[in-house]
Structure formats: C-alpha cells, structure tokens
C-alpha cells in the first residue's frame, strides 16, 4: 500500500506539473473556437500561430535580446560571485557574517520597492531604453543569490588546496578560476541555471526600462501581443510564444542536470 501510494502521489505531482505546459502546447496549435475545446489533441492543428508570432512583430529580435541579457547577466554574476564567495568563504575578517546577512537581505526586497532607485541609476548612466539597463537591473536580482549559494559550497572545499597553491606561488585569480572553479562546477551550473531563468523571465524591469519594440525582451513582447482589431486576445499566439520561450529552458535543465552531481572534490587532495 505504501508503494502504491508513493506511485500515485508521484503521478499526481507529475500530472499537475506538466499539464500547464501540455495545455499551452495544445492551445498553440488551435485557433478561435478550438482554443476553448477541452481536447488536448486539436482536431485541425495549424502552425499559423507560430508563423504569426514571428511575422507580425519582431519576436526573433526580442528572443535574441533575452539571450544576450540573460547570458551576460549569468556570466557577470558567476564571475563576480566566485570572487566574492572566495573572499567571504575562505578569508577571515571582521564583519564577515554581517556582510553575508546584508547580501541576503538585498535579495529579499521586492522589485517594486527598488524600482524608483534603479530607474534613477539607469538614467544617470544614460542606459534607458537599452539592453544595458536590463543587465544592471537583473544583476541586482541574481548576484545576491549566486554569492550566497557559492559561499556555502566554497566553505566545503578542503583548505589543503589553497595551501598547496600558495606553496606554488599561485595568484588569487588562478586559484579561483583554475583550481577551485572545476571543483565547484556542480554549484556553478546550478546557480548559473537559476540565474539564467530569473533573468530570462524578468518582466517588471524589462517593461519599465525599455520603450522601443526592438529593445524589448520576450516576457514584455508576449504581454504586448495583440490583434489588429484590439477587441480580443490572441490566445493562440500567446501560447505559441510561451512555448517558444519555455522549451529552451526545459532543454537547458535536461542537459545540465547531468552535471549537477556531488562529490567532485573527493580525492582532489592526496591523502
């Protein structure tokens, strides 16, 4: 009975988790009245919604903007957080615990609370209506999280690695990016993937700091999809755009889950 209950709960959890994605995929191949049909397999499937997403607006440009912003934010977050994690996790100095709490508290502020201050910062640097504004804004969301997670993993590495590197005269950057980073690869992949998802799905900053259609990212582009008449919502095109945006994230998770393993540092130090 326990095993039956376990399998039933697992199937229920999978069904609840996967159903919204399956419904979006099914609706993306329907039109008009077919969108309100409960059938998961459309009777008359069509790809007109996918064609309309790219032909009626610069969705390909918006998609590339999201790739550029999310990729840059992940690269900067990981590079900065690795150095910060080494300083906070391996170097003893007064106020380290307080500084970690400040970093953690920075990630707890809602986006609306910091929106006005972030707007003034973006305007000061002259980055309004550009991808640079989104990169700076998204760093505020991803950097505290990546630093906090990598500090936890950095503390678990053996100190003998640093001692051996110091004996060989290795510099700080070589120590972090050539010696410690390969051992932190599971943590780097996990935090990088979560940071990419956060930057990819960010909506409020992207809506506030971009004005022209060519500078928008996909969350804003999906929200602003409309029909020429403006009297109805094009649910089919919205679903098609959502599927196009979601599938790359699913592919990344499926591919990188093989790298998220533990114990890569086992045996790194000769005993």
Backbone as CSV, one residue per row, in Angstrom:
resi,resn,N_x,N_y,N_z,CA_x,CA_y,CA_z,C_x,C_y,C_z
1,UNK,0.828,-1.201,0.000,0.000,0.000,0.000,0.869,1.261,0.000
2,UNK,2.015,1.222,0.717,2.895,2.386,0.730,3.458,2.655,-0.655
3,UNK,3.848,1.569,-1.347,4.396,1.744,-2.682,3.332,2.251,-3.654
4,UNK,2.125,1.754,-3.532,1.037,2.222,-4.397,0.763,3.704,-4.132
5,UNK,0.734,4.079,-2.844,0.525,5.482,-2.511,1.642,6.373,-3.020
6,UNK,2.869,5.858,-2.966,4.016,6.631,-3.463,3.897,6.854,-4.959
7,UNK,3.582,5.799,-5.711,3.459,5.937,-7.158,2.282,6.834,-7.534
8,UNK,1.199,6.729,-6.797,0.029,7.573,-7.073,0.360,9.040,-6.835
9,UNK,1.024,9.326,-5.700,1.397,10.712,-5.405,2.385,11.243,-6.438
10,UNK,3.315,10.390,-6.894,4.289,10.819,-7.900,3.600,11.141,-9.219
11,UNK,2.676,10.261,-9.640,1.956,10.512,-10.887,1.098,11.767,-10.796
12,UNK,0.475,11.984,-9.636,-0.340,13.181,-9.453,0.528,14.442,-9.527
13,UNK,1.689,14.381,-8.895,2.595,15.528,-8.914,3.083,15.811,-10.339
14,UNK,3.428,14.764,-11.077,3.879,14.942,-12.458,2.766,15.517,-13.325
15,UNK,1.544,15.000,-13.131,0.413,15.480,-13.939,0.142,16.958,-13.686
16,UNK,0.162,17.357,-12.412,-0.094,18.764,-12.079,1.024,19.661,-12.610
17,UNK,2.248,19.169,-12.590,3.383,19.978,-13.026,3.449,20.100,-14.548
18,UNK,3.136,19.027,-15.251,3.312,19.002,-16.699,2.079,19.503,-17.431
19,UNK,0.898,19.429,-16.818,-0.342,19.789,-17.514,-0.340,21.207,-18.074
20,UNK,0.102,22.236,-17.333,0.094,23.586,-17.935,0.925,23.677,-19.208
21,UNK,2.092,23.016,-19.234,2.914,23.043,-20.440,2.239,22.303,-21.587
22,UNK,1.648,21.150,-21.297,0.940,20.403,-22.342,-0.259,21.185,-22.861
23,UNK,-0.962,21.863,-21.977,-2.104,22.671,-22.400,-1.653,23.829,-23.281
24,UNK,-0.523,24.456,-22.937,-0.006,25.541,-23.767,0.403,25.034,-25.141
25,UNK,1.054,23.877,-25.189,1.447,23.306,-26.483,0.218,22.971,-27.319
26,UNK,-0.795,22.374,-26.672,-2.009,22.033,-27.398,-2.727,23.282,-27.911
27,UNK,-2.822,24.305,-27.080,-3.528,25.527,-27.481,-2.781,26.288,-28.571
28,UNK,-1.460,26.124,-28.628,-0.696,26.843,-29.645,-0.985,26.349,-31.056
29,UNK,-1.579,25.162,-31.179,-1.926,24.616,-32.494,-3.414,24.763,-32.796
30,UNK,-4.154,25.529,-31.981,-5.581,25.732,-32.186,-5.859,27.161,-32.604
31,UNK,-7.062,27.388,-33.096,-7.492,28.717,-33.492,-8.923,28.968,-33.063
32,UNK,-9.206,30.200,-32.677,-10.540,30.715,-32.366,-11.313,29.793,-31.438
33,UNK,-12.441,29.200,-31.905,-13.283,28.396,-31.023,-12.571,27.137,-30.535
34,UNK,-11.597,26.644,-31.295,-10.872,25.458,-30.869,-10.057,25.685,-29.616
35,UNK,-9.754,26.960,-29.307,-8.988,27.253,-28.102,-9.763,26.921,-26.833
36,UNK,-11.077,26.951,-26.915,-11.903,26.685,-25.738,-12.376,25.242,-25.692
37,UNK,-11.853,24.409,-26.564,-12.191,22.994,-26.552,-11.323,22.258,-25.536
38,UNK,-11.894,21.350,-24.748,-11.100,20.630,-23.737,-10.188,19.561,-24.322
39,UNK,-10.233,19.336,-25.609,-9.426,18.297,-26.220,-7.950,18.692,-26.212
40,UNK,-7.103,17.799,-25.758,-5.673,18.058,-25.752,-5.072,17.903,-27.149
41,UNK,-5.625,17.001,-27.954,-5.167,16.828,-29.322,-6.101,17.602,-30.241
42,UNK,-5.657,18.690,-30.850,-6.546,19.504,-31.706,-6.997,18.723,-32.937
43,UNK,-8.242,18.929,-33.311,-8.779,18.236,-34.492,-8.151,18.761,-35.780
44,UNK,-7.954,20.069,-35.841,-7.383,20.672,-37.049,-6.145,21.485,-36.630
45,UNK,-5.031,20.825,-36.378,-3.837,21.560,-35.933,-3.304,22.489,-37.019
46,UNK,-2.784,23.601,-36.599,-2.233,24.590,-37.515,-1.015,25.246,-36.882
47,UNK,-0.097,25.669,-37.721,1.101,26.368,-37.236,1.008,27.869,-37.503
48,UNK,-0.179,28.334,-37.807,-0.353,29.756,-38.119,-0.019,30.641,-36.928
49,UNK,-0.249,30.135,-35.715,0.093,30.931,-34.536,1.597,31.159,-34.443
50,UNK,2.376,30.121,-34.725,3.828,30.268,-34.681,4.315,31.192,-35.799
51,UNK,3.722,31.075,-36.963,4.094,31.953,-38.072,3.731,33.397,-37.754
52,UNK,2.547,33.596,-37.163,2.115,34.948,-36.835,2.961,35.608,-35.766
53,UNK,3.494,34.823,-34.830,4.336,35.401,-33.775,5.566,36.070,-34.370
54,UNK,6.165,35.437,-35.381,7.389,35.978,-35.967,7.130,36.968,-37.101
55,UNK,5.966,36.876,-37.747,5.705,37.737,-38.897,5.052,39.058,-38.514
56,UNK,4.295,39.091,-37.435,3.547,40.287,-37.073,4.280,41.187,-36.085
57,UNK,5.410,40.760,-35.560,6.192,41.556,-34.631,7.633,41.050,-34.650
58,UNK,8.589,41.843,-34.195,9.998,41.407,-34.207,10.309,40.449,-33.061
59,UNK,9.623,39.312,-33.039,9.800,38.384,-31.927,11.189,37.746,-31.955
60,UNK,11.750,37.524,-33.142,13.101,36.967,-33.217,14.113,37.919,-32.574
61,UNK,13.940,39.221,-32.799,14.819,40.209,-32.164,14.631,40.210,-30.655
62,UNK,13.367,40.127,-30.214,13.118,40.060,-28.769,13.725,38.812,-28.153
63,UNK,13.660,37.712,-28.873,14.245,36.467,-28.379,15.763,36.593,-28.251
64,UNK,16.389,37.200,-29.247,17.834,37.403,-29.187,18.206,38.366,-28.067
65,UNK,17.372,39.376,-27.822,17.626,40.297,-26.706,17.615,39.559,-25.377
66,UNK,16.683,38.640,-25.204,16.633,37.868,-23.971,17.861,36.988,-23.821
67,UNK,18.311,36.397,-24.922,19.516,35.561,-24.872,20.732,36.395,-24.469
68,UNK,20.863,37.587,-25.064,22.005,38.455,-24.759,21.968,38.908,-23.302
69,UNK,20.789,39.362,-22.852,20.676,39.871,-21.483,20.907,38.748,-20.469
70,UNK,20.216,37.619,-20.643,20.347,36.528,-19.682,21.758,35.940,-19.692
71,UNK,22.345,35.770,-20.871,23.699,35.235,-20.935,24.720,36.153,-20.298
72,UNK,24.616,37.459,-20.563,25.549,38.415,-19.961,25.385,38.490,-18.457
73,UNK,24.141,38.481,-17.992,23.884,38.541,-16.558,24.448,37.307,-15.856
74,UNK,24.289,36.138,-16.440,24.823,34.917,-15.833,26.344,34.965,-15.794
75,UNK,26.973,35.381,-16.892,28.439,35.442,-16.921,28.983,36.416,-15.878
76,UNK,28.383,37.615,-15.792,28.838,38.591,-14.808,28.545,38.129,-13.388
77,UNK,27.376,37.536,-13.172,27.019,37.075,-11.829,27.973,36.004,-11.341
78,UNK,28.286,35.037,-12.197,29.171,33.956,-11.781,30.599,34.450,-11.568
79,UNK,31.087,35.333,-12.456,32.444,35.848,-12.298,32.588,36.655,-11.010
80,UNK,31.630,37.544,-10.744,31.697,38.362,-9.528,31.427,37.545,-8.278
81,UNK,30.459,36.625,-8.348,30.109,35.855,-7.162,31.185,34.845,-6.790
82,UNK,31.933,34.320,-7.764,33.032,33.412,-7.434,34.112,34.131,-6.635
83,UNK,34.453,35.342,-7.046,35.456,36.102,-6.299,34.922,36.510,-4.932
84,UNK,33.653,36.934,-4.880,33.063,37.304,-3.599,32.921,36.090,-2.684
85,UNK,32.569,34.934,-3.255,32.425,33.721,-2.449,33.757,33.287,-1.864
86,UNK,34.842,33.451,-2.623,36.164,33.117,-2.082,36.521,34.046,-0.926
87,UNK,36.254,35.351,-1.083,36.581,36.306,-0.023,35.723,36.087,1.215
88,UNK,34.453,35.778,1.012,33.547,35.612,2.152,33.610,34.217,2.759
89,UNK,34.022,33.241,1.983,34.034,31.866,2.475,35.382,31.358,2.941
90,UNK,36.473,31.966,2.448,37.807,31.446,2.759,38.680,32.425,3.525
91,UNK,38.365,33.707,3.487,39.195,34.723,4.137,38.524,35.150,5.440
92,UNK,39.286,35.125,6.512,38.774,35.542,7.814,38.949,37.050,7.986
93,UNK,37.854,37.766,8.236,37.924,39.190,8.520,36.711,39.577,9.353
94,UNK,36.849,40.688,10.065,35.790,41.135,10.972,34.581,41.646,10.174
95,UNK,33.395,41.240,10.605,32.155,41.670,9.955,31.741,40.804,8.787
96,UNK,32.353,39.633,8.633,32.006,38.771,7.502,30.569,38.270,7.601
97,UNK,30.152,37.851,8.805,28.782,37.374,8.975,27.760,38.460,8.728
98,UNK,28.059,39.684,9.188,27.136,40.804,8.958,27.035,41.125,7.478
99,UNK,28.147,41.052,6.775,28.134,41.330,5.336,27.316,40.280,4.579
100,UNK,27.405,39.026,4.999,26.595,37.982,4.376,25.112,38.227,4.611
101,UNK,24.752,38.683,5.807,23.349,38.987,6.085,22.859,40.171,5.248
102,UNK,23.715,41.155,5.026,23.338,42.292,4.190,23.103,41.837,2.752
103,UNK,23.974,40.944,2.260,23.809,40.426,0.899,22.517,39.635,0.781
104,UNK,22.230,38.823,1.804,20.992,38.050,1.779,19.769,38.949,1.856
105,UNK,19.820,39.983,2.682,18.668,40.893,2.808,18.429,41.678,1.531
106,UNK,19.484,41.908,0.739,19.301,42.642,-0.514,18.421,41.883,-1.495
107,UNK,18.451,40.555,-1.415,17.623,39.757,-2.317,16.183,39.638,-1.844
108,UNK,15.889,40.116,-0.635,14.531,39.997,-0.103,13.646,41.179,-0.454
109,UNK,14.227,42.262,-0.928,13.419,43.431,-1.278,12.608,43.131,-2.537
110,UNK,11.325,43.474,-2.541,10.536,43.305,-3.780,11.005,44.270,-4.849
111,UNK,10.787,43.893,-6.105,11.250,44.715,-7.216,10.613,46.101,-7.213
112,UNK,9.351,46.174,-6.797,8.658,47.465,-6.796,9.329,48.432,-5.834
113,UNK,9.875,47.923,-4.724,10.486,48.795,-3.724,11.759,49.457,-4.233
114,UNK,12.474,48.800,-5.132,13.741,49.346,-5.628,13.599,49.894,-7.045
115,UNK,12.390,49.908,-7.578,12.204,50.314,-8.972,12.572,51.766,-9.192
116,UNK,12.148,52.657,-8.306,12.441,54.082,-8.493,13.929,54.363,-8.390
117,UNK,14.599,53.748,-7.397,16.032,53.942,-7.271,16.798,53.370,-8.447
118,UNK,16.370,52.216,-8.930,17.014,51.623,-10.099,16.798,52.484,-11.340
119,UNK,15.632,53.108,-11.449,15.358,53.991,-12.588,16.298,55.193,-12.581
120,UNK,16.526,55.776,-11.400,17.447,56.903,-11.312,18.864,56.483,-11.669
121,UNK,19.250,55.272,-11.265,20.582,54.775,-11.599,20.736,54.560,-13.100
122,UNK,19.726,53.990,-13.713,19.761,53.757,-15.159,19.792,55.080,-15.915
123,UNK,19.021,56.039,-15.481,19.012,57.344,-16.155,20.331,58.073,-15.970
124,UNK,20.966,57.900,-14.812,22.246,58.558,-14.562,23.321,58.057,-15.523
125,UNK,23.321,56.767,-15.804,24.302,56.195,-16.728,23.883,56.316,-18.189
126,UNK,22.709,56.874,-18.453,22.260,57.055,-19.830,21.949,55.747,-20.539
127,UNK,21.420,54.771,-19.812,21.160,53.451,-20.378,19.680,53.175,-20.587
128,UNK,18.841,54.198,-20.432,17.409,53.956,-20.597,17.098,53.523,-22.024
129,UNK,16.184,52.590,-22.156,15.766,52.018,-23.434,16.939,51.330,-24.139
130,UNK,17.704,50.565,-23.358,18.805,49.791,-23.920,18.939,48.496,-23.122
131,UNK,19.621,47.530,-23.705,19.824,46.256,-23.022,20.744,46.393,-21.817
132,UNK,21.602,47.415,-21.819,22.473,47.629,-20.663,21.697,47.912,-19.395
133,UNK,20.563,48.606,-19.507,19.734,48.866,-18.330,19.194,47.574,-17.740
134,UNK,18.785,46.641,-18.597,18.262,45.368,-18.113,19.364,44.524,-17.484
135,UNK,20.576,44.607,-18.011,21.677,43.838,-17.430,21.992,44.306,-16.019
136,UNK,22.035,45.627,-15.823,22.298,46.168,-14.490,21.171,45.819,-13.536
137,UNK,19.937,45.949,-14.000,18.791,45.665,-13.134,18.719,44.185,-12.767
138,UNK,18.959,43.303,-13.722,18.885,41.870,-13.440,20.025,41.405,-12.552
139,UNK,21.167,42.086,-12.600,22.264,41.736,-11.695,21.854,41.914,-10.241
140,UNK,21.002,42.900,-9.983,20.531,43.098,-8.620,19.717,41.907,-8.130
141,UNK,19.064,41.196,-9.055,18.262,40.030,-8.680,19.100,38.772,-8.538
142,UNK,20.095,38.597,-9.385,20.831,37.338,-9.437,22.088,37.327,-8.566
143,UNK,22.770,38.469,-8.440,24.061,38.475,-7.756,23.974,38.090,-6.278
144,UNK,23.037,38.632,-5.467,22.975,38.184,-4.064,22.723,36.688,-3.926
145,UNK,21.870,36.141,-4.782,21.576,34.705,-4.710,22.798,33.865,-5.053
146,UNK,23.490,34.205,-6.140,24.650,33.414,-6.546,25.779,33.514,-5.522
147,UNK,25.979,34.698,-4.954,27.019,34.848,-3.936,26.704,33.986,-2.722
148,UNK,25.482,34.029,-2.261,25.108,33.285,-1.050,25.253,31.778,-1.260
149,UNK,24.828,31.270,-2.413,24.913,29.837,-2.678,26.362,29.399,-2.834
150,UNK,27.163,30.155,-3.566,28.547,29.757,-3.805,29.402,29.876,-2.547
151,UNK,29.052,30.779,-1.644,29.779,30.851,-0.364,29.612,29.551,0.404
152,UNK,28.406,29.005,0.411,28.151,27.744,1.114,28.997,26.615,0.541
153,UNK,29.079,26.529,-0.774,29.883,25.477,-1.394,31.378,25.742,-1.233
154,UNK,31.778,27.004,-1.250,33.186,27.346,-1.122,33.731,26.935,0.246
155,UNK,32.925,27.044,1.278,33.373,26.673,2.617,33.635,25.180,2.756
156,UNK,33.045,24.364,1.885,33.180,22.916,1.991,34.438,22.380,1.315
157,UNK,35.146,23.209,0.566,36.355,22.749,-0.112,37.490,22.594,0.887
158,UNK,38.363,21.626,0.697,39.484,21.418,1.643,40.482,22.564,1.574
159,UNK,40.981,22.969,2.748,41.947,24.059,2.819,43.303,23.664,2.241
160,UNK,43.566,22.352,2.152,44.855,21.912,1.620,45.070,22.365,0.178
161,UNK,43.972,22.572,-0.558,44.113,23.048,-1.928,44.739,24.439,-1.970
162,UNK,44.260,25.335,-1.111,44.819,26.676,-1.070,46.245,26.663,-0.560
163,UNK,46.527,25.807,0.423,47.883,25.740,0.956,48.863,25.243,-0.105
164,UNK,48.446,24.240,-0.882,49.312,23.743,-1.959,49.507,24.795,-3.041
165,UNK,48.436,25.533,-3.362,48.549,26.590,-4.363,49.451,27.717,-3.880
166,UNK,49.374,28.053,-2.586,50.239,29.098,-2.036,51.703,28.673,-2.060
167,UNK,51.964,27.393,-1.834,53.342,26.893,-1.897,53.910,27.016,-3.305
168,UNK,53.048,26.899,-4.317,53.490,27.010,-5.710,53.480,28.441,-6.226
169,UNK,53.094,29.393,-5.379,53.079,30.786,-5.786,51.946,31.152,-6.720
170,UNK,50.813,30.485,-6.594,49.663,30.744,-7.465,48.957,32.018,-7.015
171,UNK,48.522,32.850,-7.977,47.796,34.065,-7.660,46.346,33.799,-7.301
172,UNK,45.656,34.847,-6.866,44.273,34.702,-6.408,43.351,34.301,-7.549
173,UNK,43.468,34.972,-8.697,42.579,34.674,-9.817,42.821,33.266,-10.365
174,UNK,44.085,32.851,-10.419,44.377,31.482,-10.854,43.822,30.476,-9.865
175,UNK,43.924,30.793,-8.582,43.373,29.906,-7.552,41.867,29.753,-7.697
176,UNK,41.178,30.858,-7.957,39.712,30.810,-8.012,39.225,30.136,-9.292
177,UNK,39.752,30.583,-10.437,39.185,30.159,-11.727,39.861,28.925,-12.320
178,UNK,41.039,28.552,-11.837,41.722,27.394,-12.406,41.764,26.198,-11.462
179,UNK,41.687,26.454,-10.157,41.797,25.369,-9.182,40.471,25.100,-8.486
180,UNK,39.842,26.156,-7.949,38.611,25.967,-7.178,37.374,25.827,-8.056
181,UNK,37.334,26.548,-9.168,36.140,26.532,-10.004,35.814,25.147,-10.565
182,UNK,36.798,24.335,-11.053,36.438,22.975,-11.501,35.800,22.123,-10.418
183,UNK,36.198,22.341,-9.165,35.599,21.590,-8.066,34.219,22.117,-7.707
184,UNK,33.969,23.375,-8.026,32.666,23.989,-7.759,31.736,23.900,-8.964
185,UNK,32.100,23.114,-9.971,31.322,23.082,-11.201,29.853,22.727,-10.986
186,UNK,29.492,21.741,-10.140,28.056,21.486,-9.913,27.325,22.697,-9.356
187,UNK,27.948,23.381,-8.377,27.308,24.578,-7.811,27.232,25.697,-8.832
188,UNK,28.280,25.855,-9.640,28.288,26.904,-10.663,27.186,26.656,-11.685
189,UNK,27.023,25.402,-12.104,25.988,25.074,-13.085,24.602,25.314,-12.504
190,UNK,24.376,24.867,-11.271,23.052,25.022,-10.651,22.692,26.482,-10.452
191,UNK,23.604,27.255,-9.878,23.315,28.671,-9.648,23.235,29.442,-10.959
192,UNK,24.085,29.094,-11.918,24.022,29.759,-13.217,22.714,29.499,-13.926
193,UNK,22.219,28.270,-13.820,20.945,27.938,-14.465,19.793,28.693,-13.818
194,UNK,19.779,28.769,-12.497,18.720,29.508,-11.808,18.815,31.003,-12.099
195,UNK,20.033,31.528,-12.175,20.195,32.940,-12.519,19.734,33.206,-13.948
196,UNK,20.000,32.271,-14.854,19.555,32.434,-16.236,18.033,32.454,-16.314
197,UNK,17.377,31.561,-15.579,15.916,31.525,-15.588,15.337,32.821,-15.020
198,UNK,15.950,33.329,-13.932,15.458,34.571,-13.333,15.606,35.743,-14.301
199,UNK,16.756,35.840,-14.982,16.958,36.930,-15.939,16.097,36.746,-17.184
200,UNK,15.874,35.499,-17.594,15.072,35.213,-18.785,13.604,35.584,-18.572
201,UNK,13.093,35.348,-17.371,11.670,35.572,-17.088,11.383,36.939,-16.474
202,UNK,12.396,37.767,-16.247,12.184,39.049,-15.582,11.278,39.943,-16.426
203,UNK,10.282,40.543,-15.791,9.259,41.304,-16.521,9.187,42.772,-16.121
204,UNK,9.207,43.064,-14.818,8.942,44.432,-14.364,10.020,45.397,-14.829
205,UNK,11.282,45.064,-14.615,12.365,45.941,-15.063,12.385,46.058,-16.590
206,UNK,12.140,44.932,-17.271,12.133,44.964,-18.736,11.017,45.844,-19.268
207,UNK,9.878,45.859,-18.606,8.763,46.705,-19.031,9.029,48.171,-18.731
208,UNK,9.738,48.452,-17.638,9.953,49.837,-17.217,11.092,50.499,-17.960
209,UNK,12.161,49.751,-18.230,13.378,50.359,-18.755,13.523,50.242,-20.269
210,UNK,12.569,49.650,-20.947,12.614,49.578,-22.410,11.343,50.189,-22.976
211,UNK,11.509,50.952,-24.030,10.377,51.642,-24.635,10.156,51.199,-26.072
212,UNK,11.229,51.068,-26.853,11.108,50.689,-28.251,10.891,49.192,-28.383
213,UNK,10.229,48.791,-29.440,9.916,47.377,-29.657,11.169,46.545,-29.854
214,UNK,12.198,47.110,-30.498,13.403,46.348,-30.801,14.245,46.063,-29.566
215,UNK,14.031,46.790,-28.470,14.836,46.597,-27.260,14.118,45.753,-26.213
216,UNK,12.934,45.265,-26.502,12.176,44.505,-25.523,12.673,43.063,-25.463
217,UNK,12.457,42.456,-24.319,12.740,41.036,-24.161,11.431,40.251,-24.300
218,UNK,11.539,38.922,-24.315,10.373,38.114,-24.643,9.224,38.211,-23.626
219,UNK,9.453,38.329,-22.311,8.282,38.464,-21.427,7.426,39.674,-21.759
220,UNK,8.067,40.807,-22.050,7.308,42.010,-22.406,6.669,41.843,-23.777
221,UNK,7.394,41.234,-24.713,6.847,41.032,-26.057,5.610,40.148,-26.017
222,UNK,5.621,39.109,-25.190,4.452,38.232,-25.070,3.272,38.988,-24.458
223,UNK,3.554,39.798,-23.441,2.469,40.536,-22.777,1.822,41.556,-23.703
224,UNK,2.550,42.049,-24.693,2.031,43.086,-25.576,1.529,42.545,-26.904
225,UNK,1.436,41.225,-27.050,0.867,40.652,-28.265,-0.613,40.998,-28.339
226,UNK,-1.062,41.483,-29.460,-2.461,41.869,-29.630,-2.881,41.620,-31.068
227,UNK,-4.184,41.691,-31.296,-4.738,41.540,-32.641,-4.836,42.904,-33.311
228,UNK,-4.913,42.954,-34.637,-5.061,44.252,-35.314,-6.302,45.018,-34.875
229,UNK,-7.376,44.299,-34.584,-8.597,44.983,-34.159,-8.507,45.464,-32.721
230,UNK,-7.783,44.715,-31.893,-7.637,45.086,-30.499,-8.806,44.736,-29.618
231,UNK,-9.804,43.995,-30.143,-11.001,43.667,-29.373,-10.954,42.264,-28.775
232,UNK,-9.915,41.506,-29.055,-9.802,40.171,-28.496,-8.343,39.828,-28.248
233,UNK,-8.143,38.927,-27.324,-6.779,38.496,-27.023,-6.409,37.314,-27.914
234,UNK,-5.282,37.366,-28.578,-4.862,36.251,-29.442,-4.222,35.139,-28.609
235,UNK,-5.074,34.360,-27.946,-4.553,33.338,-27.040,-3.674,32.323,-27.764
236,UNK,-4.010,32.004,-29.000,-3.194,31.044,-29.734,-1.770,31.527,-29.933
237,UNK,-1.593,32.795,-30.305,-0.253,33.352,-30.500,0.478,33.508,-29.163
238,UNK,-0.264,33.870,-28.125,0.362,33.984,-26.804,0.875,32.622,-26.345
239,UNK,0.084,31.570,-26.557,0.512,30.228,-26.190,1.706,29.786,-27.033
240,UNK,1.681,30.101,-28.328,2.795,29.730,-29.194,4.085,30.427,-28.757
241,UNK,3.998,31.712,-28.448,5.176,32.438,-27.981,5.659,31.896,-26.646
242,UNK,4.744,31.522,-25.762,5.132,30.959,-24.471,5.853,29.634,-24.640
243,UNK,5.390,28.812,-25.571,6.054,27.535,-25.830,7.455,27.763,-26.382
244,UNK,7.587,28.710,-27.298,8.896,29.010,-27.877,9.868,29.467,-26.802
245,UNK,9.390,30.221,-25.825,10.251,30.742,-24.771,10.563,29.669,-23.725
246,UNK,9.621,28.760,-23.478,9.782,27.779,-22.407,10.653,26.602,-22.813
247,UNK,10.535,26.144,-24.042,11.263,24.949,-24.461,12.781,25.077,-24.319
248,UNK,13.407,26.223,-24.640,14.855,26.319,-24.396,15.232,26.127,-22.931
249,UNK,14.410,26.634,-22.012,14.698,26.442,-20.591,14.597,24.972,-20.205
250,UNK,13.586,24.292,-20.731,13.439,22.859,-20.453,14.644,22.098,-20.998
251,UNK,15.099,22.461,-22.200,16.257,21.795,-22.788,17.516,22.030,-21.956
252,UNK,17.689,23.248,-21.443,18.859,23.535,-20.616,18.844,22.722,-19.328
253,UNK,17.676,22.629,-18.699,17.577,21.859,-17.458,17.866,20.392,-17.710
254,UNK,17.310,19.838,-18.780,17.533,18.417,-19.092,19.001,18.154,-19.393
255,UNK,19.662,19.084,-20.094,21.060,18.865,-20.456,21.994,19.025,-19.257
256,UNK,21.802,20.076,-18.471,22.743,20.372,-17.395,22.477,19.581,-16.130
257,UNK,21.381,18.864,-16.045,21.141,18.095,-14.829,22.166,16.977,-14.661
258,UNK,22.802,16.577,-15.753,23.842,15.552,-15.659,25.082,16.066,-14.938
259,UNK,25.293,17.374,-14.977,26.461,17.953,-14.333,26.233,18.279,-12.867
260,UNK,24.985,18.278,-12.435,24.680,18.621,-11.049,24.814,17.357,-10.212
261,UNK,25.995,17.056,-9.824,26.303,15.894,-9.001,27.137,16.358,-7.833
262,UNK,27.263,15.492,-6.844,28.039,15.841,-5.649,29.305,15.007,-5.589
263,UNK,30.226,15.489,-4.830,31.443,14.748,-4.561,32.522,14.898,-5.598
264,UNK,32.484,15.951,-6.431,33.546,16.114,-7.401,34.881,16.449,-6.737
265,UNK,34.840,16.975,-5.513,36.081,17.310,-4.811,36.678,16.133,-4.078
266,UNK,35.991,14.985,-4.071,36.523,13.806,-3.398,37.774,13.329,-4.108
267,UNK,38.843,13.196,-3.348,40.085,12.734,-3.915,40.918,13.822,-4.558
268,UNK,40.502,15.081,-4.423,41.290,16.158,-5.016,42.596,16.362,-4.279
269,UNK,42.626,16.012,-2.994,43.826,16.153,-2.191,44.362,14.763,-1.892
270,UNK,45.620,14.562,-2.146,46.213,13.258,-1.861,46.329,13.057,-0.362
271,UNK,45.971,11.879,0.081,45.950,11.637,1.495,47.146,10.991,1.970
